[in-house]
Amino acid sequence: MKNIVKLGMVAVIAMMAVGCASVPMATKEVDAASKKFIAPADKANLYIYRNESMGAAIKMPLTVDGQHVGETAANTFVLRQVAPGPHKVQSLTENNASLDITAEAGKNIFVWQEVKMGMMSAGSALHLMSEEEGKKGVLETKQVQGSGN
């Protein structure tokens, strides 16, 4: 009986370990620098963040203007510097959510990637957030590697 209980506990722990998606993470130094929220004078910082645990086993690819910029996992963010003007952000999930934004030089833009229930896999929605809410959301997350270009 003890062996069955131990085997059951091992199985539960193993399932929990594989239950979280992993993406390559930025160094602590890069993450800290990004959280100073200083945009370059000639571009805008576009922060796309996912500050919830729902859908933790799912990576969610992101594009800006049709170019892949990274994948989020639970409690992560992607940072991309963009030129001033209009841009289209897309979350490539079951429903391929999209959001049109307009960037201003020297400013920060915050987009919340909300996880939604889907029919066969996770879906998503994208929401333009205020500076205050966006900073709060980004501070709750960690930066994905290579997402600062």
LINURDA-V478200 format. One record per residue. OMEGA is omega in whole degrees, -180 to 180 (999 if undefined). BURIAL is b if it has 24 or more other ideal C-beta (glycine too) atoms within 12 Angstrom, else e. D_CENTER is the distance of its C-alpha to the mean C-alpha in Angstrom with 1 decimal. Layout:
# LINURDA-V478200
omega->OMEGA burial->BURIAL d_center->D_CENTER
omega->OMEGA burial->BURIAL d_center->D_CENTER
This chain:
# LINURDA-V478200
omega->179 burial->e d_center->43.9
omega->180 burial->e d_center->42.1
omega->179 burial->e d_center->40.9
omega->178 burial->e d_center->39.4
omega->179 burial->e d_center->37.5
omega->180 burial->e d_center->36.3
omega->178 burial->e d_center->35.2
omega->179 burial->e d_center->33.4
omega->178 burial->e d_center->31.5
omega->180 burial->e d_center->30.6
omega->179 burial->e d_center->29.3
omega->179 burial->e d_center->27.1
omega->179 burial->e d_center->25.6
omega->179 burial->e d_center->25.0
omega->178 burial->e d_center->23.2
omega->-179 burial->e d_center->20.9
omega->-180 burial->e d_center->20.2
omega->-177 burial->e d_center->19.1
omega->-179 burial->e d_center->17.2
omega->176 burial->e d_center->13.9
omega->176 burial->b d_center->11.9
omega->175 burial->e d_center->11.6
omega->179 burial->b d_center->10.1
omega->-175 burial->e d_center->12.0
omega->175 burial->b d_center->11.3
omega->176 burial->b d_center->12.7
omega->178 burial->e d_center->16.0
omega->-179 burial->e d_center->16.6
omega->179 burial->e d_center->18.4
omega->178 burial->e d_center->15.7
omega->-179 burial->b d_center->13.2
omega->179 burial->e d_center->16.2
omega->180 burial->e d_center->17.1
omega->-178 burial->b d_center->13.9
omega->171 burial->b d_center->14.2
omega->175 burial->e d_center->17.7
omega->179 burial->b d_center->16.3
omega->180 burial->e d_center->19.1
omega->176 burial->b d_center->18.8
omega->-176 burial->e d_center->21.4
omega->-175 burial->e d_center->24.5
omega->-180 burial->e d_center->24.2
omega->175 burial->b d_center->20.5
omega->172 burial->b d_center->17.6
omega->176 burial->b d_center->14.3
omega->177 burial->b d_center->11.5
omega->174 burial->b d_center->8.4
omega->-172 burial->b d_center->5.4
omega->179 burial->b d_center->3.9
omega->-173 burial->b d_center->4.2
omega->177 burial->b d_center->7.5
omega->-178 burial->b d_center->9.6
omega->179 burial->e d_center->11.3
omega->-179 burial->e d_center->12.4
omega->-175 burial->b d_center->11.8
omega->-178 burial->b d_center->11.3
omega->-174 burial->e d_center->13.2
omega->169 burial->b d_center->11.1
omega->-179 burial->b d_center->8.9
omega->179 burial->b d_center->7.5
omega->179 burial->b d_center->8.7
omega->171 burial->b d_center->8.3
omega->170 burial->b d_center->11.5
omega->-177 burial->b d_center->13.0
omega->177 burial->e d_center->16.8
omega->179 burial->e d_center->16.8
omega->179 burial->e d_center->15.6
omega->-180 burial->e d_center->12.9
omega->178 burial->b d_center->10.5
omega->178 burial->b d_center->8.3
omega->175 burial->b d_center->6.6
omega->168 burial->b d_center->3.7
omega->179 burial->b d_center->6.1
omega->175 burial->b d_center->7.2
omega->177 burial->b d_center->6.9
omega->173 burial->b d_center->4.6
omega->175 burial->b d_center->3.8
omega->176 burial->b d_center->5.4
omega->178 burial->b d_center->8.9
omega->174 burial->b d_center->11.5
omega->-177 burial->b d_center->15.1
omega->177 burial->b d_center->16.8
omega->176 burial->e d_center->20.4
omega->178 burial->e d_center->21.9
omega->-177 burial->e d_center->22.3
omega->178 burial->e d_center->20.7
omega->176 burial->b d_center->17.5
omega->176 burial->b d_center->15.9
omega->177 burial->b d_center->12.2
omega->174 burial->b d_center->11.7
omega->-172 burial->b d_center->9.6
omega->179 burial->b d_center->11.9
omega->-178 burial->b d_center->12.6
omega->-177 burial->e d_center->16.1
omega->179 burial->e d_center->16.5
omega->179 burial->e d_center->14.6
omega->177 burial->b d_center->13.6
omega->-179 burial->b d_center->14.2
omega->175 burial->b d_center->14.6
omega->180 burial->e d_center->17.1
omega->173 burial->b d_center->16.8
omega->-178 burial->e d_center->19.5
omega->174 burial->b d_center->18.8
omega->180 burial->e d_center->21.5
omega->178 burial->e d_center->22.5
omega->-177 burial->e d_center->21.9
omega->174 burial->b d_center->19.4
omega->175 burial->b d_center->15.8
omega->-178 burial->b d_center->13.8
omega->178 burial->b d_center->11.0
omega->177 burial->b d_center->9.1
omega->176 burial->b d_center->7.9
omega->-179 burial->b d_center->6.5
omega->177 burial->b d_center->9.2
omega->180 burial->b d_center->10.2
omega->174 burial->b d_center->13.8
omega->176 burial->e d_center->16.7
omega->179 burial->e d_center->18.0
omega->-177 burial->e d_center->21.5
omega->178 burial->e d_center->20.8
omega->-177 burial->e d_center->17.1
omega->172 burial->b d_center->14.0
omega->179 burial->b d_center->13.6
omega->173 burial->b d_center->11.2
omega->178 burial->b d_center->11.9
omega->-177 burial->b d_center->10.7
omega->173 burial->b d_center->12.3
omega->-175 burial->b d_center->13.6
omega->175 burial->b d_center->13.9
omega->178 burial->e d_center->16.7
omega->-179 burial->e d_center->16.6
omega->180 burial->e d_center->17.6
omega->-179 burial->e d_center->15.0
omega->178 burial->b d_center->12.2
omega->179 burial->b d_center->13.4
omega->-180 burial->e d_center->13.9
omega->180 burial->b d_center->10.3
omega->180 burial->b d_center->9.1
omega->177 burial->e d_center->12.2
omega->-172 burial->e d_center->11.3
omega->178 burial->b d_center->8.4
omega->-174 burial->b d_center->8.8
omega->174 burial->b d_center->8.1
omega->-178 burial->b d_center->7.7
omega->173 burial->b d_center->11.3
omega->-175 burial->e d_center->12.8
omega->-177 burial->b d_center->10.2
omega->-176 burial->b d_center->12.7
omega->999 burial->e d_center->15.2
